[in-house]
């Protein structure tokens, strides 16, 4: 029930995962349910076969209840091989894939062991020759199952911590129109998100204020757009990046979005323009892919270089060397350059419009390149060719009034045109 599917939209709802009980609470739930559903009804004059059947039923019911509870825990957590690569890598960054799989494996393995304990003691009960022996076998079976559940305490505790953290993750739709904000710390990323959406991200003057992914929503051309603010990145090898930075890298690598790379041209963030361009060139490989037809490296995501804090330092105040560096980098990456200020609210709409328009064009191009999509479109197109009723030529007729209004090549275009 935690996977929401609607047409082409798939989003994992982590908040739907039920709380995981600890081992002692799980034992209490299982045993109390067994006592409630199989009350003791043994009389002195009962035959031994009837007594055996009663205790067998008690053991089997405990086994079924244990399996139901454990299966519910396993099923409620996402399978890393089935969900979107973005979520799979994000969970690997935050919780370690191996530890996560190991904990779920312990819970899953416990089901098989409970089955084996139940089957062994049911077989022994078939040969029990008295009420006392049946009762002792039942106690031994339930005791071993309870001991097994006790051993799951570390795994259940770890899964409960994972569940709490997953519930706090933002609900990110991996297939919708998305703008992804990235750059060095303190370059104005979170302020931009707050200005464009109703998100209330904490903004401070010190670096790494944003320590996780934040999502906001805005409208453009009557459709909903998702804007994701990522933690600040530092220019260092991927092996040296911390968990906070790896969340941003995961989003950049897996989400099909328009990348808004923020450059603080005032350098008040503590990093020079050349340092910020160097970081961009370092992470730029995440936006490239190999074209299967030409085998050439092409840009797989539209990019906008956002020059922020122009209210502090104007574009004309930037040195010619830095201007050339930004321009060359934009041409190399086929990126658009837009100037803006969060404080003075200058250029915000231009950034939004540019990013949204180029992402729409990019998505249309991707659909046209997809053979299945192209075929489905062509299947809907039908060109009707009328049959000639005679051999009379009927050239196209353009009214003289229209011809008079046709502009000559040397005519100047109006603003409206």
Secondary structure by P-SEA (a helix, b strand, c coil): ccccccccbbbbccccccccccaaaaaaaaaaaaaaaccccccccccaaaaaaaaaaaaaaaaaaaaaaaaaaaaaccccccccaaaaaaaaacccaaaaaaaaaaaaaaaaaaaaaaaaaaaaaaacccaaaaaaaaaaaaaaaaaaaaaaaaaaaaaaaaaaaaaaccccccccbbbbbbccccccaaaaaaaacccccccccccccccbbbbbbbbcccbbbbbbbbccccccccccccaaaaaaaaaaaccbbbbbbbbcccccccccaaaaaaaaaaacccccccccccccccccbbbbbccccccccccccccaaaaaaaaaaaaaacbbbbbbccccccaaaaaaaaaaaaaaaaaaaaaaacaaaaaaaaaabbbbbbcccccccccccccaaaaaacccccccccccc
